[in-house]
Amino acid sequence: MFVLGIDPGLSRCGYGVVTRRGSALCAVAGGVVSTPPDMPLPERLHTLHLELRALVTEYTPEAVVVERVFFQVNVRTAMATAQAAGIALVAAAESGCEVAQYTANEVKQALVGYGGATKDQVQRMVAQVLGLAEVPRPPDVADALALAACHLTTGSVRRAVDAAIAAAPSVNGR
């Protein structure tokens, strides 16, 4: 099973492909899709869409995981990140594969065991979990690989919980 993780960003959008081989998780690919800041926004979003679609076509993942934009102090950055996340979700949905989203804290909890882990702790754990000799660079790649690894380790539990909630009888007619 290939899982494509996407750390959305308009200037730098990290991606990472992870698979399971036996009981081990292995990084297959990772990189960054970049768009120049001086390019008009619609063209940047179009370029990002084409590149992400090409990645989905190349790796044919069974799932695409996109970081859920939860909170950012800088509104301008948050908007650009949200736009990039939307483009990633569209590219994933077009392929028909499973699409999942996790917040940064959910990824930290899954990989490090602590939702308030530092970026450095997450990056070192990504290298360890994926058997890499060094921390993936730039950090966008490490974050994307972390998303994919998180899904491979917690996705089945998450699907089971979602199914149980959906099958549960409603409370008070809701």
C-alpha positions in Angstrom: 0.0 0.0 0.0 1.4 3.4 -1.1 0.4 6.4 0.9 1.1 9.9 -0.4 1.5 12.5 2.3 1.2 16.2 1.3 2.3 19.1 3.5 0.5 21.9 1.8 2.1 25.2 1.0 1.9 27.6 -1.9 5.6 28.4 -2.2 6.8 25.0 -1.0 4.4 22.0 -1.0 6.1 18.9 0.5 5.3 15.4 -0.6 6.3 12.0 0.7 5.4 8.5 -0.4 5.5 5.7 2.2 4.8 2.0 1.9 4.7 -0.9 4.4 7.1 -3.8 3.7 6.3 -6.5 6.2 6.2 -4.7 9.6 8.5 -1.9 8.5 7.5 1.4 7.0 9.7 2.6 4.1 10.1 5.9 2.3 9.7 5.5 -1.4 10.0 9.1 -2.5 9.9 12.7 -1.2 10.3 16.2 -2.5 8.9 19.6 -2.8 6.7 21.2 -5.4 7.7 24.9 -5.6 5.9 27.9 -7.2 7.6 31.3 -7.6 6.1 34.1 -5.4 6.1 36.5 -8.4 3.8 34.2 -10.4 0.1 35.2 -10.3 -1.9 33.3 -7.8 -4.2 31.4 -10.3 -1.1 30.2 -12.2 0.6 29.1 -9.0 -2.5 27.1 -7.9 -2.7 25.6 -11.4 0.9 24.6 -11.4 0.5 23.0 -8.0 -2.6 21.1 -9.2 -0.8 19.8 -12.2 2.3 18.7 -10.2 0.2 17.0 -7.5 -2.0 15.2 -10.1 1.2 14.0 -11.8 2.5 12.6 -8.4 -0.8 10.8 -7.8 -0.7 9.4 -11.4 3.0 8.3 -11.0 2.7 6.6 -7.6 -1.0 5.5 -7.7 -1.4 5.7 -3.9 -4.2 3.9 -2.1 -4.5 6.9 0.1 -3.6 10.6 0.0 -3.1 12.3 3.3 -3.2 16.1 3.5 -2.3 18.1 6.6 -5.4 19.8 7.9 -4.9 23.5 8.4 -5.8 23.9 12.0 -4.4 27.2 13.2 -1.9 29.7 12.1 -1.1 33.1 13.5 -0.4 34.8 10.1 -3.7 35.1 8.2 -1.9 35.5 4.9 0.1 32.4 5.4 -3.0 30.5 6.6 -4.9 31.5 3.4 -2.1 30.4 1.1 -1.8 27.1 3.0 -5.5 26.5 2.9 -5.6 27.2 -0.8 -2.8 24.7 -1.4 -4.5 22.1 0.8 -7.7 22.5 -1.2 -5.7 21.9 -4.4 -4.2 18.8 -2.9 -7.6 17.5 -1.8 -9.0 18.0 -5.3 -6.0 16.2 -6.9 -6.6 13.3 -4.5 -10.4 13.2 -5.0 -9.9 13.2 -8.8 -7.9 9.9 -8.4 -10.7 8.2 -6.5 -8.4 7.0 -3.8 -9.0 7.3 -0.1 -8.4 10.8 1.2 -7.6 11.6 4.8 -6.6 14.7 6.8 -4.7 15.0 10.1 -3.7 18.0 12.1 -0.1 18.5 13.0 -0.9 17.6 16.6 -2.5 14.3 15.5 0.7 13.5 13.5 2.9 14.4 16.4 0.8 12.2 18.8 1.0 9.3 16.4 4.7 9.4 15.7 6.2 10.9 18.9 3.6 10.1 21.4 3.1 13.7 22.4 0.9 16.2 20.5 3.2 19.1 21.6 6.4 17.6 20.1 8.9 19.9 18.5 9.5 19.9 14.7 13.0 18.5 15.4 11.6 15.6 17.5 9.1 14.8 14.7 11.8 15.0 12.0 14.1 12.7 14.0 11.3 10.2 14.6 10.4 10.2 10.9 14.0 9.2 10.1 13.9 6.5 12.7 10.5 5.1 11.8 11.3 5.0 8.1 14.9 3.7 8.6 16.5 6.7 7.0 20.2 7.5 7.7 19.4 11.2 8.2 16.5 13.6 8.7 14.7 14.3 5.4 15.3 17.8 4.1 13.8 20.3 3.7 11.3 20.1 6.6 8.4 20.1 4.2 9.5 16.6 3.0 9.8 15.3 6.6 6.3 16.7 7.4 4.8 15.0 4.3 6.5 11.7 5.1 5.2 12.0 8.7 1.7 12.4 7.4 2.0 9.3 5.3 3.6 7.3 8.2 0.9 8.5 10.6 -1.9 7.2 8.2 -0.2 3.9 7.8 0.0 3.4 11.5 -3.3 4.8 12.6 -5.6 4.8 9.5 -7.2 1.4 10.2 -8.1 2.4 13.7 -9.5 5.7 12.5 -11.6 3.9 9.8 -13.0 1.5 12.4 -13.9 4.3 14.8 -15.6 6.2 11.9 -17.6 3.1 10.9 -18.6 2.5 14.5 -19.9 6.0 14.9 -21.7 5.8 11.6 -23.4 2.5 12.6 -24.3 3.7 16.2 -27.9 4.4 16.8 -28.6 8.1 17.1 -29.2 9.7 20.5 -32.4 11.7 21.0 -33.5 11.2 17.4 -30.4 12.9 16.0 
